[in-house]
């Protein structure tokens, strides 16, 4: 454990008795396989996890039973299965957990590519197909504008595709992408409601791993489930 780092994962409650947890350094590296990783995951949520092979795409996997779709190439998952724990692993990308009063769950791993391509909207649409009505969302820890320097041409394209609110400046005044603003815009476009936000930059904080800061292979997890 790193000195000064919270010893418990961040936690939220969503519609339909759904729970969400986000981990950091204190809960250990959640990437990979093996008994150590499995023990760490069960300490966060003692259920069978669905962990996708994340490829920065737009595919949404349907999880039909606890642990289903594990290893599939996708960057989001949805389920109505009680006892299924849907997880994404991140080190700067935005983890978005979703739920509806009907017990439909969703999770999305939204980097800039997925955000631009409509991954969040596709996830909400997949939940609607499972008869979700009102969709609530939580945004977990991700990189913020202060650290997300972005090329002007790519930023202009993102602004066209996602909305002008993604345009920002980093801590040095250079063009930057506001990833949380993009997530909020996409959720709004999909008709979902953001009810909470971890409001922490993974690149700045001592509590989280960040790919941009040190190219780490380690990952924190955000997991959503309903018993």
RODO-618288 format. One record per residue (C-alpha): residue number from 1; residue in three letters; x, y, z. Coordinates in Angstrom, 2 decimals, decimal comma. Each point is the difference from the previous one (the first is absolute). Example, Ala and Ser with C-alpha at 12.3 -4.5 7.8 and 13.67 -1.06 7.14 Angstrom:
+-----+-----+---------+---------+---------+
!   n ! res !       x !       y !       z !
+-----+-----+---------+---------+---------+
!   1 ! ala !   12,30 !   -4,50 !    7,80 !
!   2 ! ser !    1,37 !    3,44 !   -0,66 !
+-----+-----+---------+---------+---------+
***
This chain:
+-----+-----+---------+---------+---------+
!   n ! res !       x !       y !       z !
+-----+-----+---------+---------+---------+
!   1 ! unk !    0,00 !    0,00 !    0,00 !
!   2 ! unk !    1,25 !    3,51 !   -0,81 !
!   3 ! unk !    0,16 !    2,42 !    2,92 !
!   4 ! unk !   -2,97 !    2,34 !    0,07 !
!   5 ! unk !   -2,03 !   -2,08 !   -2,48 !
!   6 ! unk !   -3,59 !   -0,93 !    0,88 !
!   7 ! unk !   -0,19 !   -3,62 !    1,14 !
!   8 ! unk !   -3,56 !   -0,57 !   -1,27 !
!   9 ! unk !   -1,33 !    0,25 !   -3,56 !
!  10 ! unk !   -2,30 !    2,89 !   -0,88 !
!  11 ! unk !   -3,62 !   -1,13 !    0,05 !
!  12 ! unk !   -3,34 !    1,19 !   -1,37 !
!  13 ! unk !   -3,62 !   -1,21 !   -0,08 !
!  14 ! unk !   -2,10 !    0,16 !   -3,15 !
!  15 ! unk !   -3,61 !   -0,75 !   -0,92 !
!  16 ! unk !   -1,36 !   -3,51 !    0,50 !
!  17 ! unk !    2,23 !   -0,89 !    2,95 !
!  18 ! unk !    3,14 !    0,18 !   -2,15 !
!  19 ! unk !    3,44 !    0,56 !    1,52 !
!  20 ! unk !    3,12 !    1,43 !   -1,59 !
!  21 ! unk !    3,58 !   -0,10 !    1,29 !
!  22 ! unk !    3,17 !    1,57 !   -1,39 !
!  23 ! unk !    3,43 !   -1,10 !    1,16 !
!  24 ! unk !    3,43 !    1,63 !    0,12 !
!  25 ! unk !    3,56 !   -0,77 !    1,04 !
!  26 ! unk !   -1,09 !   -1,14 !    3,45 !
!  27 ! unk !   -2,05 !   -2,88 !   -1,41 !
!  28 ! unk !    2,85 !   -1,21 !   -2,21 !
!  29 ! unk !    0,43 !   -0,59 !   -3,72 !
!  30 ! unk !   -3,24 !   -1,49 !   -1,37 !
!  31 ! unk !    1,37 !   -0,83 !   -3,47 !
!  32 ! unk !    1,14 !   -3,46 !   -1,07 !
!  33 ! unk !   -0,94 !   -3,42 !    1,31 !
!  34 ! unk !    0,97 !   -2,37 !    2,79 !
!  35 ! unk !   -0,89 !   -0,57 !    3,65 !
!  36 ! unk !    1,35 !    3,34 !    1,24 !
!  37 ! unk !   -2,06 !    2,03 !   -2,46 !
!  38 ! unk !   -3,07 !   -2,17 !    0,65 !
!  39 ! unk !    0,33 !    0,54 !    3,75 !
!  40 ! unk !    0,28 !    3,76 !   -0,50 !
!  41 ! unk !   -3,12 !    0,01 !   -2,17 !
!  42 ! unk !   -2,01 !   -2,03 !    2,50 !
!  43 ! unk !    1,05 !    2,38 !    2,77 !
!  44 ! unk !   -1,68 !    2,78 !   -1,98 !
!  45 ! unk !   -3,10 !   -1,95 !   -1,08 !
!  46 ! unk !   -0,30 !   -3,66 !    0,96 !
!  47 ! unk !   -1,69 !   -1,11 !   -3,20 !
!  48 ! unk !    0,99 !   -1,38 !   -3,40 !
!  49 ! unk !    1,38 !    2,90 !   -1,99 !
!  50 ! unk !   -0,37 !    0,65 !   -3,70 !
!  51 ! unk !    3,30 !    1,52 !   -1,16 !
!  52 ! unk !    0,13 !    0,83 !   -3,69 !
!  53 ! unk !    2,91 !    0,15 !   -2,41 !
!  54 ! unk !   -0,12 !    3,77 !   -0,45 !
!  55 ! unk !    1,00 !    1,19 !   -3,47 !
!  56 ! unk !   -1,18 !    3,66 !   -0,10 !
!  57 ! unk !   -2,89 !   -1,00 !   -2,24 !
!  58 ! unk !   -3,77 !    0,36 !    0,16 !
!  59 ! unk !   -1,25 !   -3,56 !    0,48 !
!  60 ! unk !   -2,36 !   -0,59 !    2,94 !
!  61 ! unk !    0,00 !   -3,56 !    1,36 !
!  62 ! unk !   -3,16 !   -1,62 !    1,34 !
!  63 ! unk !    0,69 !   -1,86 !    3,26 !
!  64 ! unk !   -2,59 !   -2,75 !    0,45 !
!  65 ! unk !    1,33 !   -1,52 !    3,23 !
!  66 ! unk !    2,58 !    0,87 !    2,69 !
!  67 ! unk !    3,46 !    0,01 !   -1,54 !
!  68 ! unk !   -1,39 !   -0,16 !   -3,53 !
!  69 ! unk !    1,78 !    1,73 !   -2,90 !
!  70 ! unk !    3,30 !    0,07 !    1,91 !
!  71 ! unk !    2,87 !    0,42 !   -2,43 !
!  72 ! unk !   -2,20 !    1,15 !   -2,88 !
!  73 ! unk !    1,23 !    2,96 !   -2,05 !
!  74 ! unk !   -2,28 !    2,83 !    1,09 !
!  75 ! unk !    0,16 !    3,26 !    1,89 !
!  76 ! unk !   -3,41 !   -0,17 !    1,66 !
!  77 ! unk !   -2,34 !   -2,60 !    1,43 !
!  78 ! unk !   -3,64 !   -0,19 !    1,07 !
!  79 ! unk !   -1,99 !   -2,55 !    1,97 !
!  80 ! unk !   -3,22 !   -0,72 !    1,86 !
!  81 ! unk !    1,60 !   -2,90 !    1,85 !
!  82 ! unk !   -0,11 !    0,15 !    3,80 !
!  83 ! unk !    3,43 !   -0,73 !    1,48 !
!  84 ! unk !    1,92 !    1,05 !   -3,10 !
!  85 ! unk !    2,80 !    2,50 !    0,62 !
!  86 ! unk !    0,90 !    2,07 !   -3,05 !
!  87 ! unk !    3,45 !    1,57 !    0,11 !
!  88 ! unk !    2,32 !    2,19 !   -2,03 !
!  89 ! unk !    3,70 !    0,54 !    0,64 !
!  90 ! unk !    1,43 !    3,50 !   -0,45 !
!  91 ! unk !    3,09 !    2,13 !    0,41 !
!  92 ! unk !   -1,32 !    3,36 !   -1,36 !
!  93 ! unk !   -3,00 !   -0,96 !   -2,16 !
!  94 ! unk !   -3,43 !    0,74 !    1,44 !
!  95 ! unk !   -1,84 !   -2,86 !    1,74 !
!  96 ! unk !   -3,76 !    0,55 !   -0,20 !
!  97 ! unk !   -2,37 !   -2,19 !    2,05 !
!  98 ! unk !   -3,71 !    0,04 !   -0,85 !
!  99 ! unk !   -3,23 !   -1,39 !    1,45 !
! 100 ! unk !   -3,77 !    0,23 !   -0,35 !
! 101 ! unk !   -2,82 !   -0,57 !    2,53 !
! 102 ! unk !   -0,86 !   -3,22 !   -1,88 !
! 103 ! unk !    3,37 !   -1,48 !    0,99 !
! 104 ! unk !    1,73 !    0,41 !   -3,36 !
! 105 ! unk !    3,73 !    0,61 !    0,50 !
! 106 ! unk !    2,66 !    1,43 !   -2,29 !
! 107 ! unk !    3,70 !    0,83 !    0,06 !
! 108 ! unk !    2,11 !    1,85 !   -2,57 !
! 109 ! unk !    3,72 !    0,64 !   -0,48 !
! 110 ! unk !    0,03 !    3,37 !   -1,75 !
! 111 ! unk !    3,25 !    1,31 !   -1,35 !
! 112 ! unk !    0,02 !    2,79 !   -2,55 !
! 113 ! unk !   -0,41 !   -2,43 !   -2,90 !
! 114 ! unk !   -3,03 !   -1,73 !    1,50 !
! 115 ! unk !   -1,50 !    3,32 !    1,05 !
! 116 ! unk !    0,40 !    1,38 !   -3,51 !
! 117 ! unk !   -1,50 !   -3,16 !   -1,53 !
! 118 ! unk !   -3,11 !   -0,01 !    2,23 !
! 119 ! unk !    0,81 !   -2,78 !    2,47 !
! 120 ! unk !   -2,00 !    1,54 !    2,85 !
! 121 ! unk !   -3,05 !    0,54 !   -2,16 !
! 122 ! unk !    0,28 !   -3,60 !   -1,26 !
! 123 ! unk !    0,14 !   -1,27 !    3,59 !
! 124 ! unk !   -3,13 !    1,89 !    0,99 !
! 125 ! unk !   -1,76 !   -1,25 !   -3,15 !
! 126 ! unk !    0,94 !   -3,58 !    0,90 !
! 127 ! unk !   -1,51 !    0,54 !    3,45 !
! 128 ! unk !   -3,19 !    1,35 !   -1,58 !
! 129 ! unk !   -0,26 !   -3,20 !   -2,04 !
! 130 ! unk !   -0,02 !   -1,85 !    3,32 !
! 131 ! unk !   -2,97 !    2,21 !    1,02 !
! 132 ! unk !    1,83 !    2,58 !    2,06 !
! 133 ! unk !   -1,98 !    3,22 !    0,42 !
! 134 ! unk !    1,75 !    2,66 !    2,11 !
! 135 ! unk !    3,78 !   -0,52 !   -0,17 !
! 136 ! unk !    2,29 !    1,34 !    2,73 !
! 137 ! unk !    3,78 !    0,20 !   -0,30 !
! 138 ! unk !    3,11 !    0,49 !    2,12 !
! 139 ! unk !    3,30 !    1,20 !   -1,42 !
! 140 ! unk !    3,01 !   -1,52 !    1,72 !
! 141 ! unk !    3,58 !    1,32 !    0,22 !
! 142 ! unk !    1,50 !    1,05 !   -3,34 !
! 143 ! unk !    2,44 !    2,50 !   -1,49 !
! 144 ! unk !   -1,15 !    3,62 !    0,12 !
! 145 ! unk !    0,63 !    3,06 !   -2,13 !
! 146 ! unk !    2,94 !    1,13 !    2,17 !
! 147 ! unk !    2,11 !   -2,92 !   -1,30 !
! 148 ! unk !   -1,58 !   -0,96 !   -3,32 !
! 149 ! unk !    1,95 !    2,00 !   -2,59 !
! 150 ! unk !   -1,57 !   -0,65 !   -3,40 !
! 151 ! unk !    0,84 !    0,87 !   -3,60 !
! 152 ! unk !   -1,98 !    2,95 !   -1,33 !
! 153 ! unk !   -1,20 !   -1,86 !   -3,11 !
! 154 ! unk !   -1,19 !   -3,02 !    2,00 !
! 155 ! unk !   -1,58 !    2,28 !    2,57 !
! 156 ! unk !   -1,95 !    1,81 !   -2,71 !
! 157 ! unk !   -1,27 !   -3,35 !   -1,28 !
! 158 ! unk !   -1,06 !   -1,03 !    3,51 !
! 159 ! unk !   -1,82 !    3,29 !    0,45 !
! 160 ! unk !   -1,98 !   -0,63 !   -3,20 !
! 161 ! unk !   -0,86 !   -3,58 !    0,93 !
! 162 ! unk !   -0,58 !    0,31 !    3,76 !
! 163 ! unk !   -0,58 !    3,71 !    0,67 !
! 164 ! unk !    1,97 !    3,22 !    0,50 !
! 165 ! unk !    0,17 !   -0,54 !    3,76 !
! 166 ! unk !    2,86 !   -2,48 !   -0,53 !
! 167 ! unk !    2,29 !    2,88 !   -1,01 !
! 168 ! unk !    2,21 !    1,01 !    2,89 !
! 169 ! unk !    3,49 !    1,08 !    1,08 !
! 170 ! unk !    2,41 !   -2,04 !    2,07 !
! 171 ! unk !    1,88 !    1,27 !    3,05 !
! 172 ! unk !    2,57 !    1,61 !   -2,31 !
! 173 ! unk !   -2,56 !    1,69 !   -2,23 !
! 174 ! unk !    0,32 !   -2,40 !   -2,93 !
! 175 ! unk !   -3,01 !   -1,45 !   -1,87 !
! 176 ! unk !   -1,49 !   -2,87 !    2,03 !
! 177 ! unk !   -2,90 !   -2,44 !   -0,09 !
! 178 ! unk !   -2,53 !    0,17 !    2,82 !
! 179 ! unk !   -0,88 !   -3,70 !    0,16 !
! 180 ! unk !   -2,56 !    0,29 !    2,85 !
! 181 ! unk !   -1,81 !    2,76 !   -1,92 !
! 182 ! unk !   -0,12 !   -2,29 !   -3,03 !
! 183 ! unk !   -1,43 !   -2,86 !    2,05 !
! 184 ! unk !   -2,66 !    2,29 !    1,45 !
! 185 ! unk !   -0,91 !    1,25 !   -3,47 !
! 186 ! unk !   -0,28 !   -3,56 !   -1,34 !
! 187 ! unk !   -2,17 !   -1,09 !    2,92 !
! 188 ! unk !   -2,28 !    2,97 !   -0,54 !
! 189 ! unk !   -0,26 !   -0,79 !   -3,71 !
! 190 ! unk !   -0,95 !   -3,58 !    0,87 !
! 191 ! unk !   -2,70 !    1,10 !    2,44 !
! 192 ! unk !    1,87 !   -1,24 !    3,09 !
! 193 ! unk !    0,57 !    1,93 !    3,23 !
! 194 ! unk !    3,40 !    0,40 !    1,65 !
! 195 ! unk !   -0,72 !   -0,23 !    3,73 !
! 196 ! unk !    3,57 !    0,07 !    1,32 !
! 197 ! unk !    3,60 !    0,54 !   -1,06 !
! 198 ! unk !    3,19 !   -1,05 !    1,78 !
! 199 ! unk !    1,41 !    3,41 !   -1,00 !
! 200 ! unk !    3,63 !   -1,16 !    0,17 !
! 201 ! unk !    2,72 !    0,11 !   -2,64 !
! 202 ! unk !    1,87 !   -3,29 !   -0,23 !
! 203 ! unk !    3,07 !    1,76 !   -1,39 !
! 204 ! unk !    0,21 !    2,50 !    2,90 !
! 205 ! unk !   -1,07 !   -2,17 !    2,91 !
! 206 ! unk !    2,31 !   -2,14 !    2,11 !
! 207 ! unk !   -2,83 !   -2,52 !    0,41 !
! 208 ! unk !   -0,31 !   -1,28 !   -3,57 !
! 209 ! unk !    2,04 !   -1,46 !   -2,84 !
! 210 ! unk !    0,39 !    2,10 !   -3,13 !
! 211 ! unk !    1,14 !   -1,12 !   -3,45 !
! 212 ! unk !    0,74 !    3,56 !   -1,07 !
! 213 ! unk !    2,21 !    0,75 !    3,00 !
! 214 ! unk !    2,20 !   -3,14 !   -0,02 !
! 215 ! unk !   -1,24 !   -2,52 !   -2,63 !
! 216 ! unk !   -0,90 !   -2,44 !    2,77 !
! 217 ! unk !   -1,52 !   -3,41 !   -0,85 !
! 218 ! unk !   -1,82 !    0,02 !    3,35 !
! 219 ! unk !   -3,72 !    0,73 !    0,15 !
! 220 ! unk !   -2,70 !    0,99 !    2,45 !
! 221 ! unk !   -3,50 !   -1,39 !   -0,40 !
! 222 ! unk !   -3,51 !    1,34 !    0,01 !
! 223 ! unk !   -2,62 !   -2,68 !    0,60 !
! 224 ! unk !   -3,81 !    0,08 !    0,06 !
! 225 ! unk !   -2,33 !   -2,73 !    1,28 !
! 226 ! unk !   -3,40 !   -0,87 !    1,46 !
! 227 ! unk !   -0,55 !   -2,92 !    2,35 !
+-----+-----+---------+---------+---------+
***
